[in-house]
Amino acid sequence: MPFLCNVCVISLLILPFQFHHRQESEDGKTYFVKIHAPWEVLATYADVLKIKVPFKANDIPDNSQMPMNWLATPFRLPEHIMHPEPDYFTASFDNSKCDFFLIDNKDTFFPPSTRNRIVYYILSRCSYFRDECGDKDKKGIKRLLNNGTYTAAFPLHDCRYWKRSRDANCESDRYNLYKYWARFFCFFKEQPLNLIRKYYGEKIGIYFAWLGFYTEMLLFAAVVGTICFIYGFLTYDDNEWSKEICDEKIGGNIVMCPLCDKKCGYWKLNTTCNSSWQSHLFDNVATVFFAIFMGIWVTLFLEFWKRRQARLEYEWDLVDFEEEQQQLQLRPEYETKCTNRKLNRITQEMEPYLPITSKCARMCLSGATVLFWISLIIACIIGVIAYRLAVYAAFASIMKDSPTSNLQVVGPYITPQLATSVTASCINFIIIMILNLIVYPELLPTHLEYENKLTVKMFLFQFVNYYSSCFYVAFFKGKFVGHPGNYAYMFGSLSKLRNEECDPGGCLIELTTQLVIVMTGKQVWGNIQEALVPWLMNWWGSRKARNHPESLYSRWEQDHDLQGFGQLGLFYEYLEMVIQFGFITLFVASFPLAPLLALINNIIEVRVDSWKLTTQFRRPVAAKAHSIGAWEEILSGIAILSVVTNAFIVAFTSDMIPRLVYMYAYQPDSQRNMKGYINDSLSVAKICRSSPALWIFLCRYRDYRYPPGHEKEYEHTMQFWHILAAKLAFIIIMEHVVFSVKFFVAWMIPDVPSDVRARVKRERYLVQEYLHNYEVEKLKVQLSLNSSNDCTCTPMIYPSLPQHEVLSECL
């Protein structure tokens, strides 16, 4: 583990090290300190950290073979890659009982991730004060990195990623990871999770395990979503309401009221023919089925992940894992900003702390900052809505004579509604990407607290940033428009910005457009950024040195020129995937192909993340983690919210409920079909003009209101209230059905598999049994070497006890 510095002032009394003068470095400016960990140090700190090591080969037969397992052969990796180490029962290491454990080779007994974790643990507590200074608080490599004494601290990669190490005794795990995992052409292969854990540690391993499991589960959602889309395509010709809209005798004779003031004119209903057909692809009976299916799918995903996570906890020796002391160590940023100190009752050391007044002030400032950024996002969304209202009139004026109809292929599909929706969605995506660059500062004492608080607050910020525009289209657009003669305006009647109406085909197709642009744009941009930015930075940083021979461009200098992974490297990876998870669950009723797009993206994402981690980043310091942390609670919250949002989308954004009410209650011929639905769903308005001469004109608009001249003129009809009651009933029924199934499934599926519980119990039993037998055998050997009256215990402690009592006490 080399540490790069300009001034070396750290006292390394435990670890041997090699010092390389700056003249030996390629740039002639950088000092290198290579630190080594001998067996004695590793064994001592493995005892301190209670690291689990093997003591007996696993004797429980593996009965996990699936029937017809040969079908998965093309997706399998070689056994030595999938399982680089044999399966053992493990126990916490005890340096005084080394012969109890299965130690064949001390050089390879501790895996690489454990070795670099131990070294970093030591360096995090190593003092660097001078005796004459007397400052006992100066300790830890993290503080030296923070104050600029050292420029970097990282474990070395074991070889170059494109070829094995020249030393046959040296491990080449990096090469194996690149060959079998990081290359894109391995996208259909399983992930070597045990090798990832061995090389990078459990924290990175659990992330790739979760990402791989999430991608596998997306396959089922993608298949069902694609089937629902195909159903919409196959029932294209059965779409009666679209036929009526496109019919020259029906839609061609219906004159619609202007969709904006002044610049918008009257228009024929059949001009929305194409959008009506497009809407049917996503707004059909299969939409309801898919919304219910996704509510159950998300429960299965979370429950099966808990089981998968429990299995990994056992296999990776994390069952009794508690957050390590290094995770609870004070952050250097916190130490430098806290001048007050108090006694820690646990460690009995003076530690920095924030007074209650400063803490309250920072909490208020933190809350105000979050509210400010969220308010800024909402203000941007309002600006986009105002853009939509203002630009729609401009597009309507420009396209009044249909100048785009002369364009080949796409011309007939370009309408003012589509042009407004697409441009507004693109602008909204750009705003999202800009606001996404905001980094939220936080002052918390430990890394664990920092990550958990940052996770919650950043997700709240990103939730509003990414989803607010979709919530507007789904639940607000077209719901508060008023009626001709009494329209509602965004900022009051003086603003002249009339609230948007939904297309006669419904707002669902616009929600689909918004979702496709934001979700696809984010995924494409994210993958390009993740792959291209570190590659360009590494290419530029090593442009002079990469042509030098190995003797001049050493292994540690090559690693130094790579990008640092950073403390929050995995945080942003999780955030990206959780935001995607929200898109495919919260709004999936509007776009059944969303899981398919997510599946394609995640297949690429796994390889992009593995490629950049293996080839473009320094090797991160290994860390333990037994779960995905606070993200698990966030995923559970999204899963519950998704049932509500999809129920409301089907009820209020889709036209499914109004159609069903019409077919079963208002169809004049009682034939249970959709003939006459379009005429029934449009109300009549009377427009009076006095220039150039008095005349009366009737136009139609999308609503259920009494016509002019009726005693309840422009009030909602009884059909409106019947539809509203049906919508509310659907929401209640769907939520209760899905939640009942969710809770039943969660109850039926135990979080920990039965075989894992059995293995854990057997391991604990064997640890106790073997340790007991080990102590007995050890005591027998000691007694046989001494006289029959001697005992390993101090005789003065037992002056009056018989020998058999002394022996039992020793045992």
C-alpha positions in Angstrom: 0.0 0.0 0.0 1.9 3.1 -1.2 1.3 6.5 0.3 2.3 9.5 -1.8 3.4 12.6 0.0 5.5 15.8 -0.2 6.6 15.8 3.4 6.8 12.5 5.3 6.2 13.0 9.0 4.4 9.8 10.0 6.0 7.5 12.4 5.6 3.9 11.2 6.6 1.8 14.3 4.5 -1.2 13.4 4.7 -1.6 9.6 7.9 -1.9 7.6 8.1 0.4 4.7 10.2 1.4 1.7 10.9 5.0 0.8 11.3 6.2 -2.8 13.0 9.6 -3.3 11.3 12.0 -5.7 14.2 11.7 -8.1 13.3 8.0 -8.6 9.7 8.9 -9.7 8.8 9.5 -13.3 7.8 13.1 -12.7 10.7 13.9 -10.4 8.4 15.5 -7.8 6.5 12.7 -6.0 7.8 10.8 -3.0 6.5 7.2 -2.6 6.2 5.3 0.6 5.5 1.6 0.2 4.1 -0.1 3.3 4.2 -3.8 3.9 2.3 -5.9 6.5 4.2 -9.0 7.8 2.4 -12.0 9.2 2.9 -10.9 12.8 1.1 -7.6 12.2 -1.7 -9.2 10.2 -2.3 -11.9 12.9 -2.3 -9.4 15.7 -4.8 -7.1 14.1 -6.9 -9.9 12.8 -7.3 -10.9 16.4 -8.2 -7.3 17.3 -10.8 -6.9 14.5 -12.2 -10.4 15.1 -11.8 -11.4 11.5 -13.3 -14.8 10.7 -10.9 -17.3 9.2 -11.4 -21.0 8.3 -11.0 -23.8 10.9 -12.8 -26.7 9.2 -14.0 -27.6 5.8 -17.7 -27.3 5.2 -19.2 -30.8 5.6 -22.8 -29.9 4.7 -23.7 -31.2 1.2 -24.8 -28.6 -1.3 -28.3 -29.5 -2.4 -28.9 -26.2 -4.3 -28.6 -27.8 -7.7 -31.5 -26.7 -9.9 -33.2 -29.2 -12.3 -32.0 -28.9 -15.8 -29.0 -27.0 -14.6 -27.2 -27.8 -17.9 -29.3 -25.1 -19.6 -27.3 -22.5 -17.6 -24.0 -23.7 -18.8 -23.4 -20.9 -21.4 -23.8 -18.4 -18.6 -21.4 -20.1 -16.2 -17.8 -19.0 -15.4 -15.0 -21.4 -14.6 -15.2 -22.8 -11.1 -11.8 -21.3 -10.0 -13.2 -17.9 -10.9 -16.6 -18.3 -9.3 -15.1 -19.9 -6.2 -11.5 -18.8 -5.8 -11.4 -20.2 -2.2 -12.9 -23.5 -0.8 -15.9 -23.4 1.4 -15.0 -23.5 5.1 -16.6 -23.1 8.5 -15.1 -20.0 10.1 -14.4 -18.6 13.5 -13.0 -15.3 14.8 -9.2 -15.4 14.6 -7.3 -15.8 17.9 -3.6 -15.2 17.7 -2.9 -17.4 20.7 -4.6 -20.4 18.9 -3.0 -20.2 15.5 -2.7 -24.0 15.3 -6.5 -24.3 15.7 -7.1 -22.7 12.3 -6.3 -24.1 8.8 -3.2 -22.2 8.0 -1.5 -23.7 5.0 0.4 -20.7 3.7 0.8 -17.5 5.8 1.3 -15.4 2.7 -2.1 -16.2 1.3 -4.0 -17.1 4.5 -5.6 -13.6 4.6 -7.2 -12.6 1.3 -6.0 -9.3 -0.3 -9.1 -7.3 0.8 -8.5 -8.3 4.4 -4.8 -7.4 4.2 -5.3 -3.9 2.8 -8.2 -3.3 5.3 -5.9 -4.2 8.2 -3.1 -1.9 7.0 -5.5 1.0 6.5 -7.0 0.3 10.0 -3.5 0.7 11.5 -2.7 3.8 9.5 -6.0 5.4 10.5 -4.8 5.3 14.1 -1.1 5.8 13.7 0.2 9.0 15.5 2.4 11.5 13.6 3.2 13.9 16.4 6.7 14.7 17.6 7.7 14.2 21.2 8.6 17.8 21.7 5.2 19.0 20.4 3.2 16.9 22.8 0.1 17.1 20.6 -1.5 13.6 21.2 -4.4 14.3 18.9 -2.4 14.2 15.7 -3.1 10.7 14.3 -4.5 9.0 11.3 -3.7 8.9 7.6 -7.2 10.4 6.9 -6.2 13.6 8.7 -2.9 13.8 6.8 -4.8 13.4 3.5 -7.2 16.1 4.5 -4.5 18.6 5.4 -2.5 17.9 2.2 0.5 16.3 3.8 -0.1 13.2 1.7 -1.7 13.4 -1.8 -3.1 9.8 -1.9 -3.2 6.6 0.0 -4.3 3.4 -1.7 -3.6 -0.3 -2.0 -1.8 -1.4 -5.2 -3.4 -3.4 -7.9 -1.8 -6.9 -8.1 -1.0 -6.7 -11.8 -1.9 -4.9 -15.0 -5.4 -5.6 -16.1 -4.6 -6.8 -19.6 -1.9 -9.4 -18.6 -1.0 -11.6 -15.7 1.8 -10.8 -13.2 5.2 -11.9 -14.3 5.8 -13.4 -10.8 4.1 -16.9 -10.8 3.7 -16.6 -7.0 1.8 -13.4 -7.3 -2.0 -13.4 -7.6 -3.5 -12.0 -10.8 -7.0 -11.3 -9.6 -7.2 -8.0 -11.4 -6.5 -9.8 -14.7 -9.1 -12.4 -14.0 -11.7 -9.8 -13.1 -11.0 -8.0 -16.4 -11.1 -11.1 -18.5 -14.2 -12.7 -17.0 -16.2 -9.8 -15.7 -15.3 -6.3 -16.9 -15.4 -6.9 -20.7 -18.6 -6.0 -22.4 -18.7 -9.3 -24.3 -19.2 -11.0 -20.9 -22.6 -9.3 -20.5 -24.5 -12.6 -20.5 -22.2 -14.3 -18.0 -22.8 -14.5 -14.2 -20.7 -12.2 -12.0 -17.8 -13.7 -10.0 -19.0 -12.2 -6.7 -16.6 -14.2 -4.5 -13.6 -13.0 -6.5 -15.0 -9.4 -6.4 -15.3 -9.7 -2.6 -11.8 -11.2 -2.3 -10.2 -8.4 -4.3 -12.3 -5.3 -3.4 -14.0 -6.3 -0.2 -17.6 -6.9 0.9 -18.9 -3.4 0.5 -18.2 -3.3 -3.2 -19.2 -7.0 -3.5 -22.6 -6.4 -2.0 -23.3 -3.5 -4.4 -22.6 -5.7 -7.5 -24.6 -8.6 -6.0 -27.6 -6.2 -5.5 -27.2 -4.7 -9.0 -26.9 -8.2 -10.6 -30.0 -9.5 -8.7 -32.0 -6.3 -9.6 -31.1 -6.9 -13.3 -32.1 -10.5 -13.1 -35.5 -9.6 -11.6 -36.0 -6.9 -14.2 -36.0 -9.7 -16.8 -39.4 -10.9 -15.6 -40.9 -7.4 -15.4 -39.5 -6.7 -18.9 -41.1 -9.8 -20.4 -44.5 -9.1 -18.9 -44.3 -5.4 -19.9 -43.4 -6.4 -23.5 -46.3 -8.8 -23.6 -48.7 -6.0 -22.5 -47.2 -3.7 -25.1 -47.7 -6.4 -27.8 -51.3 -6.8 -26.6 -51.9 -3.1 -27.2 -50.4 -3.4 -30.7 -52.4 -6.5 -31.6 -55.7 -4.9 -30.4 -54.9 -1.8 -32.5 -57.8 -2.5 -34.9 -60.3 -3.1 -32.1 -59.8 0.5 -30.9 -63.4 1.9 -31.5 -62.8 5.3 -30.0 -59.7 6.0 -32.2 -61.7 4.9 -35.2 -64.4 7.5 -34.3 -61.8 10.2 -33.9 -60.2 9.4 -37.3 -63.5 9.0 -39.1 -64.2 11.9 -41.3 -68.0 11.6 -40.6 -67.5 11.7 -36.8 -64.1 13.2 -35.8 -64.1 15.3 -39.0 -67.4 16.9 -38.1 -66.6 17.6 -34.4 -65.2 21.2 -34.0 -63.2 21.5 -30.8 -62.8 24.6 -28.7 -59.4 26.5 -28.8 -56.8 25.1 -26.5 -55.4 28.5 -25.8 -56.5 32.1 -26.0 -56.0 34.5 -29.0 -53.5 32.5 -31.2 -55.3 29.2 -31.0 -58.2 28.6 -33.3 -60.9 26.0 -33.6 -59.8 22.6 -34.8 -61.2 19.3 -36.0 -61.1 16.3 -33.7 -59.7 14.1 -36.4 -56.4 16.0 -36.3 -55.5 14.0 -33.2 -56.0 10.7 -35.0 -52.3 9.6 -34.7 -51.9 10.5 -31.1 -55.1 8.6 -30.3 -53.7 5.4 -31.9 -50.4 5.9 -30.1 -52.1 6.3 -26.8 -53.9 3.0 -27.2 -50.5 1.2 -27.2 -50.1 2.1 -23.6 -53.7 2.9 -22.4 -55.6 -0.4 -22.7 -56.9 -3.2 -20.4 -53.4 -4.7 -20.1 -52.4 -1.4 -18.3 -54.4 -2.4 -15.2 -53.0 -5.9 -15.2 -49.4 -4.6 -15.5 -49.9 -2.0 -12.7 -51.1 -4.8 -10.4 -48.3 -7.1 -11.5 -45.6 -4.5 -10.8 -47.0 -4.0 -7.3 -46.5 -7.7 -6.6 -43.2 -7.8 -8.5 -41.6 -5.1 -6.4 -42.6 -7.1 -3.2 -41.0 -10.3 -4.6 -37.9 -8.3 -5.6 -37.4 -6.9 -2.1 -38.2 -10.2 -0.3 -36.0 -12.4 -2.5 -33.2 -9.8 -2.2 -33.4 -10.1 1.6 -33.0 -13.9 1.2 -30.1 -13.4 -1.2 -28.5 -10.9 1.2 -28.9 -13.3 4.1 -27.1 -16.0 2.1 -24.2 -13.6 1.2 -24.0 -12.6 4.9 -23.3 -16.2 5.8 -21.0 -17.0 2.9 -19.0 -13.9 3.4 -18.8 -14.2 7.3 -20.9 -11.2 8.0 -23.6 -12.9 10.2 -22.3 -11.4 13.5 -20.9 -8.3 11.8 -21.2 -5.0 13.5 -20.1 -1.7 12.1 -16.4 -1.5 12.4 -14.6 0.9 14.5 -13.0 2.5 11.5 -16.6 3.3 10.2 -17.2 5.1 13.5 -14.0 7.0 13.5 -14.3 10.8 13.5 -14.2 12.4 10.1 -11.2 14.8 9.5 -13.6 17.5 8.2 -15.5 17.3 11.5 -12.3 17.4 13.6 -11.0 20.5 11.9 -14.2 22.5 12.3 -14.9 21.5 15.9 -12.7 23.5 18.4 -14.5 22.3 21.6 -13.7 19.0 23.2 -15.2 16.7 25.8 -14.5 13.4 27.4 -15.9 10.3 25.5 -17.3 8.0 28.3 -16.6 4.9 26.2 -13.0 5.6 25.0 -12.1 7.9 27.9 -10.4 10.2 25.5 -11.0 13.9 24.7 -12.9 14.2 21.4 -14.1 17.2 19.4 -17.8 18.0 19.7 -20.4 20.6 18.6 -22.1 22.5 21.4 -25.9 22.1 21.4 -26.4 25.7 20.1 -24.1 25.1 17.2 -25.7 21.8 16.5 -29.2 23.4 16.5 -28.0 26.2 14.3 -26.5 23.8 11.8 -29.6 21.6 11.8 -31.7 24.7 11.0 -29.3 25.7 8.3 -29.2 22.2 6.9 -33.0 22.1 6.8 -33.2 25.5 5.2 -30.7 24.5 2.6 -32.7 21.4 1.6 -35.9 23.4 1.4 -34.1 26.1 -0.7 -32.9 23.5 -3.2 -36.2 21.8 -3.4 -37.9 25.2 -3.8 -35.5 26.0 -6.6 -36.4 22.7 -8.3 -40.1 23.5 -7.9 -39.5 27.0 -9.3 -37.8 25.4 -12.4 -40.7 23.1 -12.9 -43.1 26.0 -12.7 -41.0 27.7 -15.3 -41.2 24.7 -17.6 -45.0 24.6 -17.1 -45.1 28.3 -18.0 -43.0 27.5 -21.1 -45.4 24.8 -22.1 -48.4 27.2 -21.8 -46.7 30.0 -23.7 -45.1 27.9 -26.4 -48.2 25.9 -27.1 -49.8 29.0 -28.5 -46.8 29.7 -30.6 -46.7 26.2 -32.0 -50.4 26.3 -32.7 -50.0 29.5 -34.6 -47.0 28.3 -36.6 -48.7 24.9 -37.4 -52.1 26.4 -38.2 -51.8 25.6 -41.8 -50.0 22.3 -41.1 -46.6 23.2 -42.7 -45.1 20.1 -41.2 -47.5 17.8 -43.1 -45.2 18.0 -46.1 -42.4 16.3 -44.3 -41.8 12.7 -45.1 -42.7 10.0 -42.6 -42.8 12.1 -39.4 -44.7 15.1 -40.8 -48.2 13.9 -40.1 -47.3 13.0 -36.5 -46.0 16.5 -35.5 -48.7 18.4 -33.8 -48.6 21.4 -31.4 -49.2 19.1 -28.5 -46.3 16.8 -29.5 -43.9 19.6 -30.3 -44.7 21.3 -26.9 -44.4 18.0 -25.0 -41.1 17.0 -26.5 -39.4 20.4 -26.3 -40.6 20.9 -22.7 -39.4 17.4 -21.7 -35.9 18.1 -23.2 -35.7 21.4 -21.4 -36.8 19.7 -18.2 -34.1 17.0 -18.7 -31.4 19.7 -19.1 -32.5 21.5 -16.0 -32.5 18.1 -14.1 -28.9 17.4 -15.2 -27.8 20.9 -14.2 -29.4 20.7 -10.7 -28.0 17.2 -10.4 -24.5 18.8 -10.1 -25.4 20.3 -6.7 -23.3 18.7 -3.9 -25.0 18.8 -0.5 -22.6 19.6 2.4 -23.0 18.0 5.7 -21.1 18.2 9.0 -21.4 14.9 10.9 -18.8 13.2 13.2 -18.6 9.7 11.7 -18.6 8.3 8.1 -21.5 6.1 8.9 -23.7 9.0 10.1 -22.5 11.1 7.2 -23.4 8.5 4.6 -26.8 7.7 6.1 -27.8 11.4 6.4 -26.5 12.2 3.0 -28.4 9.2 1.5 -31.7 10.4 2.8 -31.3 14.1 2.0 -29.8 13.6 -1.4 -32.5 11.1 -2.4 -35.2 13.5 -1.2 -33.5 16.2 -3.4 -33.2 13.9 -6.4 -36.8 12.6 -5.9 -38.2 16.1 -6.4 -35.7 16.8 -9.2 -36.4 13.8 -11.3 -40.0 13.0 -10.6 -41.7 16.4 -10.2 -42.3 16.9 -13.9 -43.8 13.4 -14.2 -46.1 14.0 -11.2 -47.3 17.3 -12.9 -48.2 15.5 -16.1 -49.8 12.6 -14.3 -51.8 14.3 -11.7 -52.2 18.0 -12.4 -52.2 18.6 -16.1 -55.8 18.8 -17.5 -57.4 18.5 -14.1 -57.9 22.3 -13.4 -58.8 23.9 -16.7 -62.4 25.1 -16.1 -64.6 25.4 -19.1 -65.2 27.8 -22.1 -66.1 31.2 -20.7 -64.6 30.5 -17.3 -61.1 29.1 -17.9 -58.5 28.7 -15.1 -55.2 30.5 -15.5 -51.9 29.7 -14.0 -51.1 33.0 -12.3 -54.6 34.4 -12.5 -56.5 35.9 -15.4 -54.0 38.7 -15.8 -51.2 36.3 -16.8 -53.0 35.1 -19.9 -51.4 31.6 -19.4 -54.3 29.3 -19.5 -53.9 26.0 -17.7 -53.1 23.1 -20.0 -55.7 20.7 -21.2 -55.2 17.0 -22.0 -55.3 15.8 -25.6 -58.6 14.1 -26.4 -56.6 10.9 -26.4 -55.7 11.6 -22.8 -52.6 12.8 -20.9 -51.1 9.3 -20.6 -49.3 9.5 -23.9 -47.6 12.7 -22.8 -46.6 11.1 -19.5 -45.1 8.3 -21.6 -43.2 10.9 -23.6 -41.9 12.6 -20.5 -40.9 9.3 -18.9 -39.0 8.1 -22.0 -37.1 11.3 -22.5 -36.0 11.8 -18.9 -35.3 8.1 -18.1 -33.6 7.2 -21.4 -31.7 10.5 -21.5 -30.4 10.1 -17.9 -29.3 6.5 -18.5 -27.5 7.2 -21.8 -25.8 10.3 -20.4 -24.9 8.5 -17.2 -23.2 5.6 -18.9 -21.3 7.9 -21.3 -20.2 10.1 -18.4 -19.1 7.2 -16.2 -17.1 5.5 -19.0 -15.7 8.5 -20.9 -14.8 11.0 -18.2 -12.4 8.8 -16.2 -10.9 7.4 -19.4 -10.1 10.9 -20.7 -8.7 12.1 -17.4 -6.4 9.0 -17.2 -5.4 9.4 -20.8 -4.5 13.0 -20.3 -2.8 12.5 -16.9 -0.5 9.7 -18.1 0.1 10.9 -21.7 3.8 11.4 -21.1 4.6 8.4 -19.0 2.6 5.6 -20.6 5.2 5.0 -23.3 8.0 4.6 -20.8 9.3 1.1 -20.0 8.2 -0.7 -16.8 11.5 0.2 -15.1 10.8 3.9 -15.4 7.0 3.8 -15.0 6.6 1.6 -12.0 3.5 -0.3 -10.8 2.8 2.2 -8.0 3.2 5.2 -10.4 0.8 3.6 -12.9 -1.8 3.2 -10.1 -1.2 6.7 -8.9 -2.1 8.1 -12.3 -5.5 6.4 -12.1 -8.6 8.1 -10.7 -9.4 7.8 -7.0 -12.7 6.0 -6.2 -13.5 8.2 -3.3 -15.4 7.7 -0.1 -18.8 8.2 -1.8 -18.0 6.3 -5.0 -20.7 3.7 -4.3 -23.2 6.3 -3.0 -23.7 7.8 -6.5 -23.9 4.3 -8.1 -26.7 3.3 -5.7 -28.4 6.7 -6.2 -28.4 6.2 -9.9 -30.0 2.8 -9.7 -32.6 3.8 -7.1 -33.7 6.7 -9.2 -34.2 4.3 -12.1 -36.1 1.9 -9.8 -38.4 4.8 -9.1 -39.1 5.4 -12.7 -40.0 1.8 -13.5 -42.2 1.5 -10.4 -43.9 4.8 -9.7 -45.0 5.5 -13.3 -44.8 2.1 -15.0 -48.6 2.0 -15.7 -48.0 4.7 -18.3 -45.1 2.9 -20.0 -44.9 -0.9 -19.8 -41.6 -0.9 -21.8 -39.8 0.9 -18.9 -38.5 -2.3 -17.3 -37.2 -3.4 -20.7 -35.3 -0.1 -21.1 -34.0 -0.5 -17.6 -32.9 -4.1 -18.2 -30.9 -3.1 -21.3 -29.3 -0.2 -19.4 -28.4 -2.4 -16.4 -26.8 -5.0 -18.5 -24.5 -2.2 -19.8 -24.3 -0.6 -16.4 -22.8 -3.8 -14.8 -20.1 -3.9 -17.4 -19.4 -0.2 -17.4 -19.1 -0.1 -13.6 -16.9 -3.2 -13.5 -14.7 -1.9 -16.4 -14.1 1.5 -14.8 -13.4 0.0 -11.4 -11.0 -2.5 -12.8 -9.2 -0.4 -15.4 -9.7 3.3 -14.6 -9.7 3.6 -10.8 -7.2 3.0 -8.1 -7.9 0.0 -6.0 -10.2 1.2 -3.2 -9.6 0.3 0.4 -11.7 -2.7 1.3 -14.5 -2.2 3.7 -17.2 -4.5 5.2 -20.9 -4.1 4.7 -23.6 -6.7 5.4 -26.4 -4.9 3.5 -27.1 -2.1 1.1 -27.8 0.2 4.1 -30.3 3.0 4.1 -31.1 2.3 0.4 -33.1 -0.8 1.5 -35.6 1.4 3.4 -35.8 3.8 0.5 -36.6 1.0 -1.9 -39.3 -0.2 0.5 -40.8 3.3 0.6 -40.8 3.6 -3.2 -42.5 0.2 -3.4 -45.3 1.3 -1.2 -45.7 4.6 -2.9 -45.7 3.0 -6.4 -48.9 1.1 -5.6 -50.6 4.4 -4.9 -49.2 6.3 -7.9 -50.0 3.6 -10.4 -53.6 3.3 -9.0 -54.0 7.0 -9.5 -52.4 6.9 -12.9 -54.9 4.2 -14.1 -57.8 6.1 -12.5 -57.1 9.7 -13.3 -54.5 9.9 -16.0 -55.7 6.9 -18.1 -59.1 6.9 -19.8 -59.7 3.3 -18.7 -62.3 4.1 -16.0 -64.4 6.5 -18.1 -64.5 4.0 -20.9 -65.6 1.1 -18.6 -68.3 3.3 -17.1 -69.6 4.3 -20.5 -69.6 0.7 -21.8 -71.4 -0.8 -18.8 -73.7 2.1 -17.8 -74.1 4.7 -20.6 -73.9 2.8 -23.9 -77.2 3.7 -25.5 -77.7 0.3 -27.3 -76.6 -1.7 -24.2 -74.3 -3.7 -26.4 -71.2 -3.5 -24.2 -69.1 -1.8 -26.8 -67.4 1.6 -27.3 -69.5 3.0 -30.1 -70.5 6.5 -29.4 -67.9 7.0 -26.6 -66.2 10.0 -28.2 -69.4 12.0 -28.6 -70.5 11.1 -25.1 -67.2 12.2 -23.6 -67.2 15.7 -25.1 -69.3 18.5 -23.8 -70.8 21.4 -25.8 -70.0 25.1 -25.4 -71.6 28.1 -27.0 -69.3 30.8 -28.3 -71.0 34.2 -29.0 -69.3 36.7 -31.2 -70.4 40.3 -32.0 -68.0 41.2 -34.7 -68.4 41.6 -37.6 -72.0 40.5 -36.9 -73.7 38.7 -34.1 -73.5 35.0 -34.5 -73.5 31.9 -32.3 -71.1 29.0 -32.6 -71.0 25.6 -30.9 -67.7 23.8 -30.1 -66.8 20.7 -28.1 -64.4 20.3 -25.2 -63.3 17.4 -23.0 -65.4 17.2 -19.9 -68.8 16.0 -18.6 -70.9 19.2 -18.2 -74.4 20.2 -19.0 -74.8 22.1 -22.3 -75.8 25.7 -22.7 -79.4 26.4 -22.1 -79.8 23.7 -19.5 -81.0 24.7 -16.0 -77.6 23.5 -14.7 -75.6 25.1 -17.5 -71.9 24.1 -17.4 -72.2 22.2 -14.1 -70.9 18.7 -13.9 -73.4 16.0 -15.1 -74.3 12.9 -13.1 -72.1 10.9 -15.4 -69.1 12.9 -14.1 -69.9 11.9 -10.5 -70.4 8.3 -11.5 -67.0 8.2 -13.1 -65.4 9.9 -10.1 -67.0 7.4 -7.8 -65.7 4.6 -10.0 -62.2 6.0 -10.0 -62.1 6.3 -6.2 -63.6 2.8 -5.9 -60.9 1.4 -8.3 -58.1 3.1 -6.3 -59.4 1.7 -3.0 -59.9 -1.8 -4.5 -56.6 -1.9 -6.3 -54.6 -0.7 -3.3 -56.3 -3.1 -0.9 -55.8 -6.1 -3.3 -52.1 -5.3 -4.1 -51.3 -4.4 -0.4 -53.0 -7.6 0.8 -51.0 -9.7 -1.7 -47.8 -7.8 -0.8 -48.1 -8.4 2.9 -49.1 -12.0 2.3 -46.1 -12.6 0.1 -43.8 -10.9 2.6 -45.2 -13.1 5.3 -44.9 -16.3 3.3 -41.3 -15.7 2.2 -38.9 -15.8 5.2 -36.1 -13.3 5.1 -33.4 -16.0 5.9 -33.5 -19.3 3.9 -33.9 -22.4 6.1 -30.6 -23.9 4.9 -28.7 -20.7 5.8 -30.2 -20.8 9.3 -29.1 -24.4 9.6 -25.6 -23.6 8.5 -25.3 -20.7 10.9 -26.4 -22.9 13.8 -24.1 -25.7 12.8 -21.1 -23.3 12.5 -21.8 -21.9 15.9 -22.1 -25.4 17.4 -18.8 -26.5 15.7 -17.0 -23.4 16.9 -17.9 -24.2 20.5 -17.3 -28.0 20.1 -14.0 -27.7 18.3 -12.7 -25.0 20.6 -13.6 -27.1 23.6 -11.8 -30.1 22.2 -8.9 -28.0 21.2 -8.5 -26.6 24.8 -8.8 -30.1 26.2 -6.2 -31.6 23.9 -3.9 -28.6 24.6 -4.3 -29.1 28.3 -3.6 -32.8 28.1 -0.3 -32.1 26.3 0.7 -29.6 28.9 -0.2 -31.9 31.7 1.8 -34.8 30.1 4.9 -32.6 29.9 4.7 -31.6 33.6 4.6 -33.8 36.7 1.4 -35.4 37.8 0.9 -32.8 40.6 1.5 -29.8 38.4 -1.2 -27.7 36.6 -1.0 -24.9 34.1 -2.9 -22.7 36.5 -1.1 -20.7 39.2 -1.1 -22.9 42.3 -1.5 -20.0 44.7 -5.0 -19.3 43.3 -6.2 -22.8 44.3 -4.5 -23.5 47.6 -7.1 -25.9 49.0 -8.7 -27.4 45.9 -8.3 -31.1 45.0 -6.5 -31.8 41.7 -9.7 -32.8 39.8 -11.3 -29.5 40.8 -8.2 -27.6 39.6 -8.3 -29.5 36.3 -12.0 -28.7 35.8 -11.3 -25.1 36.6 -8.6 -25.0 34.0 -10.9 -26.5 31.4 
